[in-house]
Amino acid sequence: MAARRTVDDVSAMTAGVQRRSPYAMIKNAILTGELMPGQQLVESTLARWCDMSRTPIREALTRLEQDGLVIRNERGLIVRERNPEEILDIYETRVVLEATAARVASERRSKIDVINLKRVADRLERLETDDENLMAEGNREFHQAVWRASHNEPLIDLLSRLDLHLTRYPATTLSQPGRWTEANGEHRRLIDAIEGRDAARAGEVATAHFTKARDLRLALWAESQG
């Protein structure tokens, strides 16, 4: 008689399946820069790298094309390249969506949402600033908590997709001198507005926060181009 699988056994099996997902593997390689912007994506090569047939690779590339991480040109599918116009477009859209999320969150938030926002903000203020990845991950966690507080699934989906494109630009604006402390202060003001159900103020704080991030991101791009 076969032994009954425990929850841990099932979790381990699920994790194994997820680790072998070609979509996740290729997406991670794009976001980390292992697959470089402009690099051609050849099904047979990716199939050998993922150690699987070409069919799931083809399906993964279709999903990545829908995500906007992969585009098609005369050479076939390539990793989408980065440019300052795209940065500006992403942030112009993000400013609008994040301000909307903040306003809606102030109207729909629960007490638990506010507690979660304060918990993340507390942790960010204690975070060591010598690890840019931790800073970026913590900042993302805070803003995702704002999205969840909106209780608006279509809005959360749009912001999640937009965030995926920003991840292609690895340098974080939070590493700029004084920005981490400044951003944490802006987070606190955003929490206050959401907790006070002040939709107009929440929108204003979010707009200013992400406008500043946009300007810093463009400056980083200019600096990287020499």
N, C-alpha and C positions, 0 to 999 in steps of 0.2 A: 504494500500500500504506500502510495507516494506521501511524503511528508507534507503537512500543510504549510503553505507559504506564510511567513509573517509579514507585517506591514513593512519592516525594514527590507525584507527580501524584495517585495514588490517595488519599493522606492529605489532600491539599487538597480533593479531591472529597468525601471523607467528612466533613471539617470543615464544608464548605459545606452538606451535607445536615443535619448536626447543628445548625448555626446556624439553619436554616430550620425546625427541628422546632417545631411549634406548642406541643407539650407543654413543651419546654424554654423557649420564649419566654414563655409565660404563667406558668409556674412561677417563672422568674426575676423577672418583673414583680411577682409576689405577694411573693416573698422580699425584694425590694429596696424594697417599699412603693410602687412605681409604680402597682400596683393595690392600693387601700387596703382594710383590713378593713371588711367590710360592703358593699363595692361590688358592684353587680349585674353579672353577666357575661352579656352578650348575644352570641349566636353571630354574628349578622350584623356587629356592630361589631368583634368580635375577628377575624372573617374579613377585614375590610378592613384592620385593623391588621397582621395577619400576611401579608396579600396572598395569600390562598389561599381555597379553597372552604370551605363550612361543614362538610362531612363530616369532615375531619381536625380541625377545631376541636371538633366534637362528641366525637370520640374522645379528644382531649386533655383535655377537661373531665371526661369519664368517669374517666380515669386520675387526674386531680387530685382528684376526689371520693373515689376509692378511697384516695388518699394522705391524705385528711383536710384538705387545704388549701382545699377548696371544699365548701360545704354547700348543701343545698336547703331553701328555706323557701317561704312563700306567694308570694313575688315571683319564684321560680325559683332559679337558682344564684347564690350570692354568695361573695365571699372570706370565709373563716372569720374571725370576730372574735376578738380577744384578751381574756383576762380572767384575774384572779389565780387562780381555781379551776383553770383549765387549766394554768397555770404549776406549781401545786402537784402536780396529777395527773401532768404530764410528768416532774417531778423525782422524785416518789415512785417512779415506774416506772423512771426512769433509774438511781436509786441501786441498785435491786435488780439490774438488768441489767448495769450497769457492775461491780458487785461480783462478779457471777457471771463476767463476762468476765475479770476480774483473777484470780479463783481458777482458772478453767480454763486461762488463759494460763500460770499458774505450773506447771501440771501438764503442759502440752503444748508449751510454748515450745521453740524450737530455739536454737542458738547464734546463728544469723543474726537471729532475732527480737530477741534481747537486744542485739546490735550495732545494729540499727535503732533500738530504743528509746533507747539511749544517744546515738546520732547526732542524733536529733531533740531530745532533752533538751539536748545541748550547744549546738545551734543556737538553741534557745529562750532559753537563758541569755545568749546574745550579742545577742539581738534588741533593737533600739531600741524603747522603750515609748511612742513618740510617735504610733504608728499603731495604732489599736484594731483595724482590720481584719486587719493582719498578726498581731497578738497572737491574735485569735480563730482565724484560719486555722492558725497554728502549733500552738495548743492542740488544735484539732480533729485535726490531723495526728498529734499524739502519741497521742491516745486511739484513733484509728483503727489505729495501730500495735499498741496493746494488743489491740484486737479481733482483728486479723489473727493475733496471737500465740496466740489461743485456738484457732485452726484449727477453729472451729465456725461453719459457714456460716449456719444458721438464726439463731444468736445475732447474728452480724454483720448480717444482714438486718434483724432487729428493731431493733437499735441505730441503723442507718442511717435507718430510717423515723422513729424517734423524734427523731433529730438534725434531720431535715427540719422538724419542728414547732418545735424550738427556734430554728431560723434565722429564724422569723417574728418573733422578739423581738430586734431588731437591737442593742440596747445590750449590751455585754459586761460580765460581772462582773469580768473581769480588769483593768479600768481603775480599780477601786476602790483607794484608797491602800493600798499594801503587799501587795495581793493577788497581783500578778504574781510577786514574789519568794517569797511563801508557797506559791503553787501550784507553782512550779518545785521547791521543796523537797519538796513532796508527791509530785511526779512521780518524783523521785530515790528516795524511800522505796518507791514502788510498783515501780520497776525492781529495787531491791534484793530485794524480796520475790519478785518473779517470777523473777529470776535464781537466788535461793536455793531455789526451788520450795516456798516457804512459802505455801500456799494460804490458810490462816487469816489470816495477816498481810496478804496482798495484798487480801483481801476487806475487812479492817478499814480499810486505808488508802484504798481506793477509796470505801468508804461514807462515811468522814469527809470526803474531798475533795468529793464531790458533794452531801453534806448542807450543807457550807459554801457551795457554789455556789448551792444552792436558796435558802438564807436570804438571800444577797446579791441574788439575782434578785428575790425578793419585795420586798426593801427598795427596789430600783431601781423596781419597778412602783409602789410606794406613793409614792415621790418624784416619779415622772412624773405622778401624778394630782393633785399639789399638796396 
